[in-house]
Amino acid sequence: MNLVDSSGWLSYLLDEPNAGRFVQSIVNTEELIVPSIVVLEVYRHLRRSLGIETAAQAVSTLTDCQTVDLTREIAILAGELGIRYKLPLADSVVLATARSFNAILWTQDSEFEGLDNVEYIPRC
């Protein structure tokens, strides 16, 4: 399983320099999970910068994949991981979701660098 975080989705959707590094994980939708908090972050960013129509169209790509809601179990794990790795709330949820599904987390966020089952891609 794969999980592309908000930074990866935005890179892909906005065709940024690292976009190609996320394509393989994103197009293989049968092996891709999307935490609902990633949907929120991507929508919010695109809505603010590109408008409601573009944001809605882009987010439909994310919701065509297996969306994972925040469960009590993931929330508790997120709390533990957030404390252990000093992660912000959303990043804690993303990491906990990846770990709950034994997924590889694809990201450009440096706070994940060096963690197990994380493919960290430095921003260009």
C-alpha positions in Angstrom: 0.0 0.0 0.0 1.0 3.6 -0.6 0.0 6.9 1.0 0.9 10.2 -0.7 0.7 13.1 1.7 -0.6 16.6 0.9 2.8 17.8 -0.2 3.0 15.0 -2.7 -0.5 15.5 -4.0 0.0 19.2 -4.4 3.3 18.6 -6.2 1.5 16.2 -8.6 -1.7 18.3 -9.1 0.3 21.5 -9.6 2.9 19.8 -11.9 5.7 21.0 -9.7 9.3 19.8 -10.3 8.9 16.7 -8.1 5.5 15.7 -9.6 7.0 12.8 -11.5 8.3 11.2 -8.2 4.7 10.7 -7.0 3.1 9.5 -10.2 3.7 5.8 -9.8 2.1 5.8 -6.3 -0.8 8.0 -7.4 -1.8 6.2 -10.6 -1.8 2.8 -8.9 -5.1 3.5 -7.2 -5.7 -0.1 -6.1 -2.7 0.3 -3.8 -3.3 3.8 -2.7 -5.0 5.1 0.4 -5.9 8.8 1.1 -6.5 10.0 4.7 -9.5 12.3 4.9 -7.2 14.9 6.4 -5.2 14.9 3.2 -8.4 15.6 1.3 -9.0 18.6 3.6 -5.5 20.0 3.3 -5.3 19.7 -0.5 -8.8 21.1 -1.0 -8.1 24.0 1.4 -4.8 24.9 -0.3 -6.2 24.7 -3.9 -9.4 26.5 -2.9 -7.4 29.4 -1.4 -5.0 29.7 -4.3 -6.9 28.5 -7.4 -10.7 28.8 -6.6 -13.5 26.6 -5.8 -14.0 24.9 -9.2 -10.4 23.9 -9.6 -10.2 22.7 -6.0 -13.3 20.6 -6.4 -12.1 19.0 -9.6 -8.7 18.2 -8.2 -10.1 16.8 -5.0 -12.3 14.4 -7.0 -9.1 12.7 -8.1 -8.2 12.1 -4.4 -11.7 10.8 -3.5 -11.6 8.3 -6.4 -9.1 6.4 -4.2 -9.7 4.6 -1.0 -10.4 7.4 1.5 -9.6 6.6 5.1 -11.5 8.4 7.8 -10.0 9.2 11.2 -11.0 6.4 13.5 -10.5 6.2 17.3 -7.6 3.8 16.8 -5.8 6.0 14.3 -6.4 9.0 16.5 -4.8 7.4 19.5 -1.9 6.2 17.4 -1.5 9.7 15.9 -1.3 11.1 19.4 1.4 8.7 20.3 3.4 9.2 17.1 2.9 13.0 17.4 4.5 13.0 20.8 7.3 10.6 19.9 8.3 12.4 16.7 7.2 15.9 17.7 4.9 16.1 14.7 2.1 18.6 14.0 -1.5 17.2 14.3 -2.2 16.6 10.6 1.2 15.0 10.0 0.6 12.7 13.0 -2.7 11.6 11.5 -1.1 10.9 8.1 1.7 8.9 9.7 -0.7 6.9 11.9 -2.9 6.2 8.9 0.1 4.9 6.9 1.2 2.7 9.8 -2.3 1.4 10.3 -2.4 0.1 6.7 1.3 -0.9 6.5 1.6 1.7 3.7 4.7 3.5 2.5 4.3 7.2 3.1 5.4 9.4 0.1 6.2 13.0 1.2 8.3 16.1 0.7 7.8 17.2 4.3 11.2 17.1 6.1 9.7 16.2 9.5 9.2 12.6 8.1 12.8 12.2 6.9 14.4 9.1 8.3 11.3 7.5 9.7 10.5 3.8 8.8 8.4 3.2 5.7 8.8 6.8 4.5 9.9 7.8 1.1 11.1 11.3 1.6 11.7 13.4 -1.5 13.4 16.8 -0.8 11.6 19.7 -2.4 13.3 21.1 -5.6 
